[in-house]
């Protein structure tokens, strides 16, 4: 990890420096054009170009993620996002209900929303599609993050995983499967503080709270989900993530599928 950080650091700094110079030069040209009083249309480019340094930095990190080199945490302040997959096979499975701190756009937090925190010590996914909806100046757009096989609207009857993740955690207000779900060695109603994933309790677990744990000892439970669809506030890959064919795109409008 230190060697990777050493290699990525100069690249990210160069990307940011080039992006900053580009933004400065572009703004100077816009100010010069505006001084003659001529209207030249809506200047969407100013906001878009300001995103270039961040987008390029995301690309650098994306390359490392695609090689399973970095842990990752995806979250959007105060706003849920959608995670879908054609299927998930996980072992060392556990789940609890908690009330995590959710950030608001003004910088404050709230703990008024109950959510399920689901963890897998090891998981295989059949493709991954993440969709984040946001607006800039009242205009909606969507950020799409995809990896592995194409995720279909109607999940297949059978699936083969092509993404490997360890220590995968999802914090969601809703998580559902559209096909058969198989649980093995699961204990429904275990005290939340007794549920462990990869040897650690789940964040936010309270004694006496609802928990779904394992009857087979640490790592003894397993689950198979067909057609995963989650409305999530956080998706954390605390271990290795091998994500083939990673793509990050921004499209106009409110996308509902990748």
N, C-alpha and C positions, 0 to 999 in steps of 0.2 A: 504493500500500500504506500509506504514512504517513497519507494522508487517511482511508482506511478505518479504520485503527487509532484515529485521533482520534475518529471517529464512534462506533466500537464501545466504546471505553474507558469513557465515562460510563455507557452503557447497562448494561454488564456489572457496573460498580460498584454501580449502583442495584439491579440484580437480586440481587447478593450481599447488599446491606444489608437489603433486604426479606426475603430468605430467612433471614438470621441472626436478625432480630427475630422472625419467625414461629416458628423453632425454639425460641428462648428462651421466648416466651410459652407455647408448647405444653408444653414441659418443666415450666414452673411449674404449669400446670394439672394435669399428670399427678402431680406431687409432692403437690399439695394433695389430689387424690382418693385417692392411695395412703395418706395419713396416717390415714384413718378405718378402715383395715384391711379394707375391702371389695374383693374380687377382681372385676375387671371384664373378665376375658377376656384373651386374648393381645394384646399391644399392638404389632401389626405397624406401626401408623402412625408410631411413633417413628422406626424405621429408614427408613421410606419418606419421611417429611417431611425428614429430614436430607439426602436426595438432591435435594430440590427446587432449591436454589441451583445445584448443578452441572448439573442437567438443563436449567434455564432458560438457563444460560450456554452449554451445548451447542447449544441452540436458536438463540441469537444467532449463533454461529459457523456453524451449519448454514445459516442464511439466506445468509451470505456465500459459503459453499461452493457453494450452489445457483446463485449468480450467477457462479461461476468466479473469485471475487475473492481467494481465499486458497489457499495451498498447504496440504497436510494430511498427517498421518502417523498411521496407526491401528496401535496395538500394545497388547498386554496382557501385563503382566509375567509371564514364566515360563509362559505359557499360549497355545497356538495358537488360532486362530479360523478360521472357514470363509468363503471368498470364492467366490461362484459368479456366472456370467454366461451368457446364452444364446449368446454368441460374442464373440470379440475379433479385431480387425484392427489389427496394429501394424506400424510401420516403424522403421528404426533399431534393430533387435532385437539383443539380446545376452544371454548367460547364462553363469554360472560356478558352480562348487561352492566353498563357503567354510564356515568354522566361526565364525559370529558370536557375540558375547557375548550370552547369554540371561539376563535377570534372574530371580532367584528371589524368592519372597514375602518372604524374610528380608533382602532387600537385597543379597545377594551375587550373583555372576554365574558362569556356566559356559560353556565353549567346547567342550563334548564332543559337540555335535550338528552333524553335517554337513548343510548345506542348499543349495538352489539359489537363487541370486539372479538374478532375471530382470528385464531392463529394456527399456523401449520409449521411444524418443525421442518418438514420437507414437503414440497409441492411440485406437481407437474401441471402445466396449463396447456390447453389446446388453443393456442393463439391468445392474444390480448388486445383489447381495444379500450382506450381511455378517452373520454370526451369531457372537456371543460368548456362551459359557456360563460362568456363575459361580454361586456359592452364598453366601447370607447366613444365618448361624446354622443351617447344614445344609439350608436350603431352596433348591432350584435355581431359577434364572431365566435368561432369555435376553434379550440386547439385540439387536434387529434393526435394521440400517441398510439402507435400500433407496433406489434412485434409478432413474429411467427406466422402461422397460417391465418388466412382471412377469417374473421369472425362473422358468421352468418346470422341474419335476423331470426331464422328458424334453426335452432341447434340440431346437429345431425343425430341420428339414432345411436351411432357409435362414434367414438373419437379416439385420436392418438395424440398424446401430448408432445409438444415440441419446445416448450419453455421450462427450464428448471429453476427453482427458487428454494432457498433455505431460509428459515426464520421469516416467513411471510405473514404479515398482520394486516387486517383490514378493519377499519373503524367505520361502521355503516349504520344508517337509520333503517335500511332495508336491504336484505340479501336473499335472493331466491334462485331456484333452479327450475328449468322448464321441462325437465325430464325426470327419470327415476333417480332417487338419491339413496345411496347405500352407506350406512353407518355400521362400523364394527367395533366392538369392545368399548362402547360409549356409555357413560353414566349421565342420565338426564336428571338435573336437580342437585348436582354436587355443589357444595359451598364454593362460591366464586374464588375465595382466597386459597382454596386447595387445588384449583385448576392450574396446571403448569404446561408450558410449551417450551421445548428445548431446555428444560430444567429451570425455567423461570416463571413466576406468576405473571398473569396478564395485567397490564397497566390499568389501574382504576378498580381492581377487584376489592370487594368489601366482604368481611366475614358474614355469612348468612345470605349473601346475595346469590342470585341465580347463576349456576354454572353448568356447562356441559363438558365433562371431563372424560378420562379414560379408565376403563376397568382392567386394562391389561398392563398397568404400570406405565412409566414414562415412555412415551413414543408408541404405546401399544394400540392406540386407537387409529382408525383410518376412515376416510370419507371419500366418496365419489359423487360428484355433482355434474349433471348434464345441463349445459346451457346456463352458466352462471351470469347473473345480472345483479349488480350491487349499486345502490345509491350511497356513495362513500364520502367521508370527510377526510380520510387519511388512508393511504396505502403505503406500508413500510416493508421494504425488503432489507432486513437487518443483516442477512448473510449474503452469500453469493447469488447473483442473478445472471443467468445465461439467456440472453434475449436476442434471437436471430432476426435479421432483417428489420432492425429498429427504424421507424420513420416518425418524424414529428412534423406536422403540417398545421397551418392556420388557414381556415376557410371562412368565407362570409356566411352570415346567417347562423341559425341554431341547428347544428347537425344532430341527427338522431342515430346515425350509424357511421362506422368507419369505412 
